[in-house]
Amino acid sequence: MAVAGSYRAGKFISRTRVIYNTENGLTNESVLCLLIDGQGRLLAGTKQGLYMLKSGHFAPVFANRISGAVNALALLDDGTVAVGEGPALYYLKNGALKEKRAFDSDIVSMECARGSVWILTKTRLVCSDYALENDSIDRELEGGEGRDLAVHDRNMFVATDGFLSLIHGKRNEWKNIMPRFSAMPEGEVYSLNFDENGCLWLGTQNGALIYDTQSRWIDSRTVNTLPQNPVYKTAFDKKGGIYFATDTGIAYLGAGRIKYFTADRWVPCNIINDIAVTDDGNVIYAATDNGVSEIRTRYITLSEKADIYEDILEKYHIRRGFTANRHINGYDPENGFVTISDNDGLWTGCYVAAESFRYAATGSKEALEKARRGMKAMLLLTKITGIPGFTARAVRYPGEAGYGNGNREWHKAKNGKCEWKGETSSDEMTGHFFGFSIYYDLCADEKEKKAISKALCGIADHIIENNYRLVDADGLPTTWACWDPHALNYDERWFAERGINSLEFLGFLKVCAHVSGKEKYKKLYDEFTTRHFYQLNLMSHKVKDAHMCHIDDNLAFLASLTLLRLENNEAVRAAVLCAMEDHWQYERPERQPLFSVIHAAMTGRDDDLCEGIQSLREIPLDLIHYRMENSRRRDLVWDTEQEQWHGEKQLKYALPYDERNVGRPDGSCLYADSRGGGMQEPTVYLLPYWAGRYYGIIAED
């Protein structure tokens, strides 16, 4: 058992996002540039004018005068905002708008520095006083059209589509820097920005570059935390955070680590036109051709996050006591319904376990009632079939999706009130024994203990009496529910299930002996360990399959916890722990929080606990499955082993949980992309969190 409080959670960053588009006041969703003005208000330059964000809504600013494309915005020292609409330059101050100058081509960039306004058009560089009356510089560009400019102290650089240029000498002549004649890396330059120390950051087609303005260049080959994808803009906060507008969302470099905010979870599309960030870095705005994204940072504890998930689960994921994912239209959780799955019992069992651990850790009466509600739903599955010991996968009622559609695995209940689904698998049985046994020990009153004992022993008896299989309503064994020693030990068709199903069945027998006290289960348990050697089968239960199948990962860790909670025989415990260690080491690249917590709780070691806790921190609050395209990123490390199994290409290491979609522990963490669709129920967080609290490996202040 782990030492109590071996990980003290504390507060950590959690982020949420809001997307603004035409539904929020923008006439045109193509947003070209952003600026936070002196009063902390967001201004957005669009293809059809200037807008200001007010109380969650974008309002046009002088739409009768500024209706064209606003490509550039800048802030003067006195709070005046310079607005570049096409070739025209306006000043916006104290609610008044003044047209100041018109240039020979469209304004593409502006900066206010050294008491001057620097204006870059497609063809010229102009430096003027704040009144825009006296120009100290007015030069035609060399090397093509202007793209961006940056000014700091005595340094000023301009990026064109051909050169990186600077003004030199008393006559303001051009000096040009290009890869052919310097150490500058190859690649078109899109943007320029100085940091406070005077280093020039370049956004290029090959990622971010840092230039000391003399001769030293740094790119991702030198510092691997720099983004490698095209960078269109760079922004800084006042706490050392650096933000890059890329073709795969926002890349954020902070505390020495690069993090990506990609579409559709964080931004409405992957190509970011511009970024604005508050000084403290707590609010990030991204301009795209599909609107503006606002990403907000808050600091919460794991416990506060659990409370948020409790509310979400209660609102969106409970159906007649069962816990399930939610089907939603688009990304709106209000517009959807709770799904009916093949494994309602398994996932409800995990939720029951989570609430049982919560009750045991906190004494919360609410947790007890939620666990009881789920337990009763699971009991229904064990009875509704009318076949002693045979448990349904799910039930559905008139008016619910699919009811009465004639699917041959759905059967009318004898009471005529619902349908139940057969073809029950080992997954369901693992979930029932897992959830029921934890509820039995931590929550159940005497009446409930009798009901649970009857249900679990009924399942075990059905399995034993049917040659260690589940037999369906049609009299045939179900496809995957096989614990037959002859099949597992001698039939090569069951090689993949040999270890996992052996582990499951020993857990079934151990639980039944525990809840009933009957000797027959103890004797059968001894027979399967001494005669059929199931403890040897389970020692290599994970088939190393290039991380292609994850169902067995989830089942193995649930079954291991079920057995280890009750097993006192040190030889059997050693076998299970040996198998868990081998499995856990193989799964470590996935940073799966449930596996990390179970491993730490059962071994007393916290080798991987910080990575598991980090995953709990990263899991997004909304748990909506978004369409995501991380494969666009050039920094990813791809695995190749899947090719040997004719499987889909995967990553070598799992991305952070907030940079991809979050699924259940029986799904892959290693895919870079996701089609999106639906909403994940929060047990993926609640079970590892409350198990960690119960076993004393997570402590809250």
N, C-alpha and C positions, 0 to 999 in steps of 0.2 A: 504494500500500500504506500502511496506517495506521502511525503511529509506535508502536513497541513499548511496551506498557504505558500506553496513553493513558487507560485507565480502571483504577484500582486498586480492587478490589472491597471488601476489608475485611469486617467483620462487620455483619450487619443482622438485623432482627427477622424471625423466622419463627414462625408460630403453628400449633398443633394443637388439636383439641377432642375432648372425651369427653362423651357424653350419658348421663345417669343417669335411669333410669325404674323401673318395677316389677321389671325383671330385676335391678336393682341394689339392691333392698331397700325401695324406696318402696312403701307400701301403696296410696297414691293419687298419681297423677302430677301432679295439680293442685297446684302449689307456689305459695304466696301471698306469702311473704316470706323474706328471707335475712339472715344476720348472720355475720360472722367474729368469733369471740369473742377474748378476751384471750390465748388460747394458739394462735391462728391456725387454729382448727377452724371448719368451716362448719356452721352450723345452718340448717335449712330448716323453715319453718312451712308445713304442708300443710292440706288440707281435713280430714285425718284424723290430726292430731297433729303432734308435733315430732320431727325427725330430725337426726342428726349424721352427717357424712361421715367414715368411718374406713377408711383403706386401700382406697379405691376402692369402698366399699360404704356405703350409708346404713343406719344402725341407729336404731330408735325410741328415743326418750328418754322414760322414764316413761310408756309406752303405757297402763299400767293407770290413770293419772290424767289424762293429756292425750290425749284421743282425738277432740276436736272440731276445728273450724277455728281455726288459729293465724294471725291476721291481722297481728300486730305483734311485733317483737323489738327490744330495746334493750340496750346495754351500759353498766353503771354503772362508775364510776371504779375500784372495787375488783375488777373482773372479774366481778361478778355479772351474770347475764343476766336481764332482765325479759322474761317471756313472756305475751303477751296471747292467751288462748284464749276466744273468744266474749267475754262480759262479765267473765271471771275473769282476775285478774292473779297470776302466779306469779313467784317468784324461784328461779333455778337457780344454785347455787354449790357448788363442790367435790363434785360428784356428788350433792348433796342438793337436794330440791325442796320449796319451801314455798309454800302458797297464801296470798296476802297480802290481796287485796281482791276484791270483786265489785262491779261497777258496774251502772247501770240499763240499759245497752245495750252492744252489742259494742264492744270496743276496736278502733280502726282505725289508730292511730299512737301511738308513744311516743318520747320523747327524754329523755336524762339530761344535764342541764346546770345550771350554777350551784348545784351541790350538791342539786338537786331532781330529781324524776321528774315529767315532764310527760306526762299521759295524755289522749289525745283519743278519746272514744267517738263514736258516731253522734249523740249529743245533748248532750254536755257536754265541757267542758275542766276538768281537775283538775291542779293543781300541788301536789305533796306532798314531804315530806322522804323520804330514802332508806328510812326505816322505814315509810313510808306511813301515818304516824299523825297528822301535823299538816298539814292542807291550807292553803296560803296562797291558793289560788285554787280556786274551785269554781263555775263559771258555766255556765248553760245556753247553748247556741249560738244564734246568730241566722243567718238566711239558709239554713236547710236542714240536711241531714245533714253531719256532719264527714267530711272526706276525708284531710287530712294536716295536720301542724303542723311548724314549724321554729323553733329557738331559737338565738340567738347573742348573747352579751354582754347588752345591754339590750333587744334586739329579740326579739319573739316574734310569729309570724303563724300564723293558722289558715286553711285553705282549706275552705270548705263548697261545696255544689253551687250556692250563690247568690252568695257574697261571698268576698273576701279580707279577713280581719278581724284586729284586734290588740286586746290589752287596754290600756286607757288610764286613767291617773289613779290616785289613792289608793283609789278604790272599785272598781277593776278593771272599768271599764265598757268596752263594745265600741265600737270605731271600725271602720267598714266602708269598703272601697275597691272600687269597681266601675267598669266602663268608661263607664257613662252619665255619671258625675260626676267623671271623672279622665282622665288620659292613658293609663290602662291599656288595652292592646289587648283586643279582643273575644275571647271563647272561654272555655269551661269550664276551671277549674283542677283538675288531678288531684293534683299533688304539689308539695311545697315542700322546699327544702334550701338552707342557707347555705354559701357557700364560706368559706375561712379569712379572707378580707378583709371579711366581713360583707355581701357582696352576696347578695341572695336570688334563687335560681334557681327558676322556676316551670315545671312541666310542664303544658301545656295541650293542648286539642284542636287548636290551630293551631301546635304546636311548642313550642320552648323560649323563655322570656322571662327577662330579667335585670332586676332592680329594685334601685335604690340605697336603697330603703326610705323615700325622700322624694318625689321627683317624676319621676325619670328612668327610662324604660323602653327596653329594647333587645330587638329580636326579629330574625327572619331577614331582614326588609327592611332593617335597619340593618347587620347582620353576617351575610353570606350563608353562613357556615360553621355557623350554628346550624341544627339540624334543623327541618324544616317539618311533618313528620308529627306526629300526636299523641304526646306524651311523658307517660309514666305515672310514671316515677321518674327521679331524677338522683343520681349518685354521683361521688365524687372520689377520686383517688389522691393521694399526697404528692409527685408529680412534675409536677403541672400537668395531668394527664389528667382529662377529664370524660366521663362515661358516661351515656347516656340510654337508658332502656327505652322503646321505641316500638312502633308497630304494624307495623313492618317490620324487626324485630330490634333489635340493639344499635347505637346510633350512638355512635361514639367520637371525641371532639374532642381532638387532641393535636398539638403542634408546628404549630398553625395550620391543621390540615387535618381535615376530617370524614371518617370511615370507617365503613362499615356492615358488621355481622356478621349476615347474614340466614339465614333457614331455606331449605333444610334443611342447608346446608353447616356453619353455625356454631351454630345453635340449632334445637331440635326443632319450633318453630313461630314465626311472626313476631311474635305479640303477647307482649311481655315484661312480666311482672308486677312483677318487682323485680330489682335488680342488687346484687351485692357484689363488691368489688375489693380486692386486697391493696394495702398502702401503696406498694409499688414498681410497681404496675400490671402485674406479670407474670402474674397469674392473675385472670381475670374469671369470675364465676359469674352465670348468668342463670336466673331462675325463670320457668317457663311452665306452661301447663295440660297440657303433655306431658312434664314432667320438668324436670331441671336440666341446663344446659350448663356445662361447665368449659372455658374457653379459656385455653391456656397459651402463654406467650411464651418463645422461646429465641433465642439469638444464634448465628448460623452464618455461614459464608462460602459463596460460590457453589460453591467446590470441595467443601465438605462436603455441600452440597445435591446436587451431582452424584453423590457417592458413595451417598447415600440412594436416589436415583433408579436408580442402577445395580442396587442390591439389589432394588428394587421391580420393575424391568423383568425381571430374571432370574427372579424368583419368580412373576410373574403374567402375563407378556406374550410369552413365547417358545413358539412351536409349530413343532416340526421345523425349527428354524433361522430361521423367519419371525418378524417382529416385528409384533404386532397389538394392537388394543384387546381388552379383556376384557368378556365378558358376565357380570354378577353379579346375583344375586337380592337385592333390597333394596339395602343399602349395604355388604354383606359381601364383600370381595374373596376370602375363602376359599371362598365358595359360588358358583362360577362356572367359566367356561372361556374359553380364548382363541378369539376369533372368526376366521372366515374371511371376508375382505372382497373387494370388487372390485379392490382395489389393494394386494394383499399385496406385490407387487414394488416399488411406489413407496415404501411406508412402510419396508419392509426396506432399500431403497436409501438412505433417509435415515438409518436407524440405522447402516448400514455406513459411511456418510460420517462420522457423528458419532464412531464408534469409531476410524476411520482418522485423523481430526483429533486425537483423544485420544492415539493411539499416536505420531503425529508430534510432538505437543507435549510428551509426558511420557516416551516410550519404554516405556510399560506393556505388558508381554507379555500381560497379561490383555486389554487393549484389542485387541491384534493378534488374539488367538484369537477374540474375540467378533466382530470385523469379518470374520474369515475364515469363521466359521460362517454369518453372514448372506450373505456373498458366494457360498458354495456353494449355499445355498438359492436365491438368485437365478439361479445357473447352471442349476439344475434347471428353473426356469420356461422357460428358453430352449431346453431340449431335450425336455421331456416331451410336447410336442404332436406330435412326429414330422414337423412341417412345417418345412422349412429356413427359419430366420430368423423364424419366427412364435412369439411368446412368450405363454405363458399368463398370465392374471391371477392365478390361484391354483391350488392343488392341494388335494385332500382325500382322506382314506383311510377304509376301512371303520370304522364306529364313530363317526366324526366327524359333526357336525351337518349334515344335509342330504344325506349320501352316498346316491346311488342314487335320489334323489327324482324323477328324470325330467326335470328342468329341461333345456331344449333347448340351453342354452349350456354345459352340462357334458358332457364327452366322456370316454369310457373310454380310459385310456392303453393303448398297445399292449402294455406289460408286464403289464397286467391288475391291477396293484397299487393303482391310484388313479384318480381322475378329475381332469381339468383343465378350467379355465374359459376360454372364448374371449371373443369380442367385445372384444378387447383395445384399449385406448384410447391416446391420446397421453400421458395421465398416466403409464401404465406405462412407456412408452418414455423419457419424460423422467426418471423415477426410475431406470431401469436405466443410462442414460448418465451420470447424475449420480453415483450410488453407485459404479458400476464404475470410472469414470474417476478418481475420488478414491482409491479403493482401489488402483488400478493404479499411481498415482504415489507413494503414501505407504506402501504395505504389501506389495505383491505381490512374490513371488519370480519367478524366470524361468519356471517351469512355469505359475504362475498368470497371468502376463502373457500367455502364449500362449493360455491358455484364455479369458481375458477378451477378448483381441483377436479370437479366432475367433468368440466369441458376438456381440460388438458389430458386427463387420463382416458377420456373417451377417444380423443384423437390418437393417443398412443396405442390404445387397444385396437382401433380400426387398422392402424398401420401394421401392428403385429399379426392380426388375424388375416390380413390380406397379403401375406408373404412380404411384409415390409414395404408395401406400396400404398398409395391412395387409390381407391377404386371409385370411379365416377358413377353418375346415375345410369349410364349405359352399360355398366358392368365391366368397363375396361379400365385398366390402370391409366392414370394421368401421365402426361409426357415426361415431366421432370421430377416428380416426387418419388424417388427410388432410394431406399436405404437397405436394400437386399444385400446381404453379405456375399452371396454368390456372384451377383452382378458387379458389385463394387470391387471385389477382390480378384475376379477371374475373367470378367467380360471386358475386353479392351474398348468396347464402345463407350464405356463409362469411365474412361481414364480421367477425364476432366473433372468429373464429380466425385471421384474416389475419396479424396481427402476432405473436401468440403462437406459432403453428405455424411461421412463418418463422424466428423466433428459435430454436425447438427444432431445426429441421432443419439450420440452419447449425451448431449445436452438435454434432449427430450426425456431420456430415461432418468437422468439425474434430477430434473425438475419434477417429474412425476413421483419419484421416490420422496422428494422433499415435500411436496404438497399433499401427498396421500399417506406417506409412511408405510406403504405396502411393500412387502418383501419381494414380490415378484419383479418389480422394477429394479430393485437392487441386484437380484440374481441375474436378470437379463443384462444389466449393465456390466456385471463381472464377466459374463459370458462373452460379450462383445469386446471386452478389453483383453481377456486372456485366451479366448479361443479364436476369435475373428481378427484380433489385433487391430481394432479400429484406432487405438492410440498411436500405432505406427503409421497407419494410413494418413492420419491428420498431420503428422509431422512435416509432410511435404505437400500440404493441401493447395498451395498456390502454384498453378501451372504458369510458368514464365512465358507469357503469350504476347510479348511486345506491347503490353498495356492495351490489348485490344478488348478484353472482356472485363467489365468492372462489377458485374452482378455478383461474382464470387468474392470480390473484395469486401463488399458490403456485408454479405452473408457471413463471411468468415469472422469478421470483427464482432458482429452481433452475436454469433454463436459462441465465439471465444469468451465474451463477457458473460453470457448465460452460463456456460460451464464453469468458468473459473470462479464465479461468485459462490458456487456451491461445492466445488471439488476440494476435498481435503487430502486425497491420496497424492503424495508428493511426486510419485513416478508419473502419474497421469498429468499433474500440473506441469511438471517439467517438459513433458511432450508438447502440451498445448502452448506453453510459453516459448519453447524452441520454435514451433511453427509460426507463432505470432511474430517473433523477432525476424525470422526469415521473410515473412510476408511484409512486415512493416518497412524493413530496409528496402525492399523492392518498390514499395509505394511512396517512399519519401519524396521523390521529385514532384508528386502531386500536391503535397502540403495539405492533405485532407484533414480538417480539424477533428472529425469524429475518430479517425484512426489514431491520431496523435494523442488524444485524450484517453482513449481506451488503453493504448500501449503504456502511457505514463501511469495510469491508475493501476494497472495490473502488474507492472514490472517494478514500480517504485522509482523508475528512472525518468528523467525529464530531458533526455537528449534532444528531442525534436519538439518539445512543448512550445518553445517560443515561436517556431514556425507555424504550429497549429493555432496558437493564440493570434498571431499576426493574420492568419486567414480569417479568424472570427472578426477581427477588427476590419478587415477589408470587405467582407460580404456587404454588398450594397443594401441600403435600407428598403428600397421598393421591391426588389426581387422579381422585377419584370424581365422576361426574356426578350432582349432586343436583338435586332439584326446587327451583327458585328463582323468587321473585316480586318482582323489583326494581321492576316497574312500579307497585307500590304507593307508591313514593317520590315525594314532591312536588317534589324538587329536580332531577329529571332534565331534560335538554334533548333534546327529540325532533326528529328530522329529518322532513321532509315530502316529500322528493324521491322516495321510494319509490312514492308514490301515482301518479306519472307512468308508472311501470313496472308498475303493478298489483301491487306487492309488499307484503310484510308490513312494518308500521311498525317502524322502528329508531331507535336513539339517534344523536345527532349525534356523540358522542364515546364511545369504549369505556370501560366501567367498569373500575376496577382488576381485575387478573386474579384476585384472591382474593375479589372481590365478585360473581363470576359463574362460570359453568362454563367450563373451559378446553378448547378443542377444537384441532384441527389448523389449520395455516395456510390450509387450503382451506375453512374454515368461517367464519361471521360472528362477529366480536367484538362486534357492535353490538346484538344482541338483549338486551332487559332481562330476559326470563324464560326459563326452561328447564324442560322436562318431566322431565329427569333420566333416568337409566338408563345403566348400564355404567361402565367405567373406562378413562380415557385412558392410552395408553402414553406413557412419559416422554421420547420423542425430541423432543417439542415444546420441552423444555428442553435436552436433551443436545446436539442439533445446533447451535443458536445458541451455546450456551456453549462447546463445544469448538472450533467454527469461530472464535469470538472469541479463544480461547486460542491457537489455531494461527496466526492472522493478527496476533497481538500487540496486539490492541485491548482485551483483558481481561488484567489481570495479577493474580496472587495473591501475597500476602506469604509 
